[in-house]
Amino acid sequence: MVLGDFGYVDQNQPNLEQKKLGDFIVNRVKKTFLNYDFFVSVGDNFYPYGLESYQDEKATILFEDTFQMSLLNLDWYPVLGILINDQI
């Protein structure tokens, strides 16, 4: 499963649309006949300011909690962009 450009954390809270998307993904994975081996997230996932480190709380709040990775039981492989000197 691949997902990209899924949003930002505002004051350490995902928005309602992200929560709906997370619920949809969990239901899709749990109720489909397809077997998913892993989850790939591509670019522009943690904005507007990115992550501070690989242990940044935003990754847990936005991805692991919102997209309920523990329920999906899938490995997560993020492909992250980088911002250098305020330019992409």
C-alpha positions in Angstrom: 0.0 0.0 0.0 1.3 3.4 -0.9 0.2 6.8 0.5 1.6 10.2 -0.1 1.1 13.8 0.8 -1.2 13.0 3.7 -0.9 16.2 5.7 0.4 18.0 8.7 0.2 18.1 12.5 -1.2 21.3 13.9 -0.4 21.7 17.6 0.3 18.0 17.8 -3.1 17.0 16.5 -4.1 15.5 13.2 -7.1 17.1 11.4 -10.5 15.4 10.9 -9.8 14.6 7.3 -6.6 12.7 8.2 -8.5 10.8 10.9 -11.1 9.8 8.3 -8.4 8.7 5.9 -6.8 6.6 8.7 -10.1 4.9 9.4 -10.6 4.2 5.7 -7.2 2.6 5.3 -7.6 0.4 8.4 -11.1 -0.7 7.1 -9.7 -1.3 3.6 -6.8 -3.4 4.8 -8.9 -5.4 7.3 -11.9 -6.1 5.0 -10.2 -6.8 1.6 -9.2 -10.0 0.1 -5.8 -8.5 -0.8 -2.8 -9.2 1.2 -0.7 -6.2 1.9 3.0 -6.9 2.7 4.1 -3.4 3.7 3.1 0.3 3.7 5.1 3.0 1.8 4.6 6.7 2.5 6.0 9.1 0.0 7.0 12.7 0.4 5.3 15.8 1.9 4.0 13.9 4.9 5.2 16.1 7.8 4.7 19.7 7.0 4.9 22.6 7.2 8.2 22.2 9.0 9.1 18.5 8.7 10.5 16.3 11.5 13.1 17.4 14.0 14.6 13.9 14.2 13.7 10.3 13.6 12.2 10.3 17.1 10.0 13.3 16.5 6.6 13.0 18.2 4.8 14.2 15.0 5.6 10.9 13.3 3.9 9.0 16.1 0.9 11.3 16.3 0.3 11.7 12.6 1.3 8.4 11.2 1.3 5.7 13.9 -1.7 6.9 15.7 -3.8 8.4 12.9 -3.2 5.6 10.5 -3.4 3.0 13.3 -0.2 1.1 12.3 -0.5 -1.3 15.2 -3.8 -2.5 13.9 -2.6 -2.9 10.3 0.4 -5.0 11.4 2.4 -3.8 8.4 6.0 -2.6 8.2 6.2 1.1 7.3 8.8 2.4 4.8 8.8 6.2 4.6 10.3 7.9 1.6 10.8 11.4 2.9 11.7 14.6 1.1 14.2 17.1 2.5 14.0 20.9 2.9 17.3 22.8 2.5 17.5 26.5 3.1 13.7 26.9 2.8 13.8 25.5 -0.8 12.8 22.1 -2.1 
